[in-house]
Amino acid sequence: MRTTVQKYGGSSVETIDKMRLIADKVIAEKEKDTQLVVVVSAMGKTTNQLIDIARQASSAPSKRELDMLMSTGEQVSIALLTMILNEKGYPAIALTGSQAGIKTGGIHTKNKILDIDIDKVKTHLDNDKIVVVAGFQGFNEDGDITTLGRGGSDTTAVALAAKLGCTCEIYTDVDGIYSVDPRLYKNAKKLDQISYEEMKEMASLGAKVMETRSVEIGHRFGVPIYVASSLGNMPGTYIKEYDETMEQRSITGLSISENVLMITLNHVPYSSANIAHVFTRLAKAEVLVDMISQTSPVEGYANISFTTMVDDKSAVDEILNELKAKFPEVEVQEEDAISKVSVVGMGMRTQSGVAAKIFELFAENGIDFKQVTTSEISISYTIDSKYKQKTIEVITNAFDL
Amino acid sequence: MRTTVQKYGGSSVETIDKMRLIADKVIAEKEKDTQLVVVVSAMGKTTNQLIDIARQASSAPSKRELDMLMSTGEQVSIALLTMILNEKGYPAIALTGSQAGIKTGGIHTKNKILDIDIDKVKTHLDNDKIVVVAGFQGFNEDGDITTLGRGGSDTTAVALAAKLGCTCEIYTDVDGIYSVDPRLYKNAKKLDQISYEEMKEMASLGAKVMETRSVEIGHRFGVPIYVASSLGNMPGTYIKEYDETMEQRSITGLSISENVLMITLNHVPYSSANIAHVFTRLAKAEVLVDMISQTSPVEGYANISFTTMVDDKSAVDEILNELKAKFPEVEVQEEDAISKVSVVGMGMRTQSGVAAKIFELFAENGIDFKQVTTSEISISYTIDSKYKQKTIEVITNAFDL
């Protein structure tokens, strides 16, 4: 018997009526004699509303309780979807993250899945139940309720599929993975398939469909991930092992990160220890640092630029203030109207000249960039956000995306 | 060090602003060097709203999931109150029913507390935390989330106090226990103290302040219960062991149950087995049967009247339909405009004549009653609801309540 994990996001379960449509989709799959696990997010904007009310209660809500509060969002949606399935005559059971055995570690509001005790889910599947699991949540070794941060429900779904050795279907409000975000470029092409590596670069570099961490888990455990619209039956995109037929494309996609915060530290008294200290502090505060560039130290002082997200500004500022207190000569420059543009393609491993071609395009079109970083299958640039649209047009035209 | 359990109901934690007032009250007690457990209900009408949305999802929501859904109400309020306490500088920790070790048994939506694994709560108290516990909920042996039905949060609070061997303070929207519900009779007198026995009769007979089950637990484990207003500092009422000074009163209180459903079965083929069958079925469906009266069987047929609540009508009807299918000669009469009036007093054990005096009052004032039952410390009458107000006035005047 086939087993499948399906995941439905918040906009798909926004109302009871939408949940009924999802229930029908779930039932259609169940009717194919499939053992089915359904992961759902909180209804619509519930999580944001819960965060808002937490902020009314406290300017800095205790994170353990913030997790407890946010987890109610998925608890409501799994209970309701399960009631609907039961009423339609398809025995279903709702499991919170903790009940589904999802063990997590890390700090509250940004936990990571450590392992899943999958036995309970399997027992219910063997009893022919549709198992409806709360996305985004788990429990830690203290028995506290935890949440998984951004993209947490996708992570839950892919991790469950990894444990069950099956495919994971992510149903969302977009109908697949595009070479460029169709909200930014309306002629973008939908991809039939994309490799995990490309998707990871696309996701971490700003494609909003899937978070890197869930693709990473899929890659590590060989879980085929299918991304498609929760409405209708249009074909979506498979994220899967790299396949040589994909190599004909030099670039698979272009992705944009907005709300990038670029920090430049000028005149830092140079020692590896000083630099390490700053980035260790940032890591401990779970601030994700993305691009880092440093120029060679001159006369004992170094200049460093790095990027993170505007959301983490207050955590970053606290750490930078410590640094300034220690080294008053450091000049800190923060720029927050920054976008990051990345081109991604497995083909770049074997086809040279992509970087050169893009530098030419920038020069021809008067686009200034601030930082450049490269990986084996991607090149990323930070630019002033005012150049964003122009950059998208120039690159998509040149590479036929 | 003193330990106290405080419980705040839904109307006391209806908004963040009200929660801040409650937090101040909690802190004032904590400042007296008290180890403090705070039990809270869901905010305002949240539980009813959750039930409404469940009914939108399904006409007969699966009860396991209904429990899961309803339990989110308290989970939200404990998280928020704890955030407020933490922000005010008083370390607090929120525990769901399951995290607080509240083990339950029975059927979903009407569970009973079997035991509390109190160690976790004690550890947090010993670490000087204010422990904020979700009322109304626990978990069963399958690890499912359960709820405790009506008055569940009071039950949680008193059961925790029993385990901790301390006093339980119930803060609510009334300022104590009155001889008659002040909403029904505005000159009613507030009692300084009342015995568990009287309170149990008052509660089960319709006084809306405390449910019997929580008073029963208090009685069994000798937990002093203090009932007072969540606002202001007016003295409330102690519910405690019987004390001879209480005996001067022949009647302590008068209570009214409204929404009583009275069922009369005429012409039931008489056998103990038939009668037992009906009441066993009612018990299994967790329909609370209150007054039962049967006249002596005539020519092999019996007449029986019993009362329950109008809320349970659909469950009752299902069982009565089975009975009618089996014995077509049974005539079923249902009356739902019925009130039950009860007078309660430990003094009735030693003072005779209360029953006689009330029969006289009824006769003088033209009040017809349908059923009468007596216990050692109470007498109850069912009357047509149209006599309710008159009955209250006549009895309160005669007994100076």
Contacts between the chains, C-beta under 8 A, distances in Angstrom:
chain1	res1	chain2	res2	distance
A	16	B	53	7.1
A	16	B	56	4.8
A	16	B	57	5.4
A	19	B	57	7.0
A	50	B	76	7.6
A	53	B	16	7.1
A	53	B	76	8.0
A	53	B	80	6.8
A	54	B	79	7.5
A	54	B	80	6.9
A	54	B	83	6.2
A	56	B	16	4.7
A	57	B	16	5.4
A	57	B	19	7.0
A	57	B	80	4.5
A	57	B	81	8.0
A	57	B	83	4.5
A	57	B	84	5.2
A	57	B	87	7.5
A	58	B	83	4.2
A	58	B	84	6.2
A	58	B	86	6.9
A	58	B	87	4.1
A	59	B	87	7.1
A	60	B	87	7.1
A	61	B	83	4.4
A	61	B	87	7.8
A	62	B	82	6.5
A	62	B	83	5.4
A	62	B	86	4.4
A	62	B	87	7.9
A	64	B	93	7.4
A	64	B	94	7.6
A	65	B	78	7.8
A	65	B	79	4.2
A	65	B	80	7.6
A	65	B	82	4.7
A	65	B	83	5.1
A	65	B	86	7.5
A	65	B	94	5.1
A	66	B	79	7.3
A	66	B	83	7.4
A	68	B	75	6.1
A	68	B	78	7.4
A	68	B	79	4.4
A	68	B	94	5.7
A	68	B	96	7.4
A	69	B	75	7.4
A	69	B	76	6.0
A	69	B	79	3.8
A	69	B	80	6.8
A	71	B	75	7.6
A	72	B	72	3.9
A	72	B	75	5.1
A	72	B	76	5.5
A	75	B	68	6.1
A	75	B	69	7.4
A	75	B	71	7.6
A	75	B	72	5.1
A	75	B	75	7.5
A	76	B	50	7.6
A	76	B	53	8.0
A	76	B	69	6.0
A	76	B	72	5.5
A	78	B	65	7.8
A	78	B	68	7.4
A	79	B	54	7.5
A	79	B	65	4.2
A	79	B	66	7.3
A	79	B	68	4.4
A	79	B	69	3.8
A	80	B	53	6.8
A	80	B	54	6.9
A	80	B	57	4.6
A	80	B	65	7.7
A	80	B	69	6.8
A	81	B	57	8.0
A	82	B	62	6.5
A	82	B	65	4.7
A	83	B	54	6.2
A	83	B	57	4.5
A	83	B	58	4.2
A	83	B	61	4.4
A	83	B	62	5.4
A	83	B	65	5.1
A	83	B	66	7.4
A	84	B	57	5.2
A	84	B	58	6.2
A	86	B	58	7.0
A	86	B	62	4.4
A	86	B	65	7.5
A	87	B	57	7.5
A	87	B	58	4.1
A	87	B	59	7.1
A	87	B	60	7.1
A	87	B	61	7.9
A	87	B	62	7.9
A	93	B	64	7.4
A	94	B	64	7.6
A	94	B	65	5.2
A	94	B	68	5.7
A	96	B	68	7.4
A	96	B	145	7.5
A	99	B	143	6.0
A	99	B	144	7.8
A	120	B	143	8.0
A	143	B	99	6.0
A	143	B	120	8.0
A	144	B	99	7.8
A	145	B	96	7.5
